[in-house]
Amino acid sequence: MNTPPKRPSWSKIIDALMRSGLRQHQIGAKTGISQPFLSNLRRGHRASIEFDAGLRLYSLYASTVLRKELRPVVLTKAAKK
C-alpha cells in the first residue's frame, strides 16, 4: 500500500528560519514570497503554497537550517585508529 508523502509543515519551516536569525521580510526577499503571505502561512491561515514558491522556501530552509544541523564530521588522527 502506497502512502502519500507528508506535506511539509510550512509553519515549522518558517519558524526554524526565523530562529536562525532571518525575519519574515528577509525570507520573503530571498524567496520571492510576500511577507504577508509568509505570515498567513506561518499562522495556518494558508494551508498550501504553489510548488515553485514551496521549493524556494524549502531550499532556503535546507541551505540555512539543515546545513547548520548537518555539519560534516572531521576525523582526527585518534579517531582514525
N, C-alpha and C positions, 0 to 999 in steps of 0.2 A: 504494500500500500504506500503510495507516494504522498508525503505530507507537503503542503505548500511551504515555501521558505518564510521565515519570520519577517514581519515588517520591521524596519528599523524604528527604534524609539527616538524620534526626532527631538523630543524634549530632553532626553538624556544626552544626546549628541550635542545639542546646543549648550546645555548646562556644562558639559565637560569642556567644551571650547571656551566658555566663559570662565571656568575655573583655571584654565590655562593662561588667562590674562587678557583674552580678547573680549571686547564689548560687542554688543549686537550690531552696531553700525560698522564696526571693523569686519565682522563676519560677513555682513552684507556687502561691503566693498570688495571683499576677496572672492565672493561667490556670485555676485550679481543678483542677490535676493534682497528685497527691501527690508529695512528694519521692522516696519510694522508687520510684515508677513512673518518674519522670524519670531517676533513676539507672540503673534497668534498661534504659530506652530508650537512654540515652547509651552504655551499655556493650555494647549489642547483644543483651541478654538478652530484650528485647521487640522484635519486628520491626514491629509495627503498633500503631496508635493509633486510637481512634474518630474519626470525621470531625469532630465538633464540637470535641473536645479538640485535634485536629491543627490545626484552623482557628484556635483561640485561641492555640496555641503559635506558629503561623506569623505571626499578626497581631502578636504581641508582638515577634517577630523583625523583622518589617517596620517596626514603629514605633520600634524602638531601633537595631538594627544597620544595616539598609538605609537608614534615614533619615539616619544619620550619614555613610554612604558616598556617598549621592546628594544632596549639598548643591547647591543651585541656584547657577548661575554668575551673578555680578553683573558686568555690563559697566561698565567705566569709560569716561570720555569718550574716552580714547585708543584704546580697543578698538573703539568705535563707528565710527570713521573708516574 
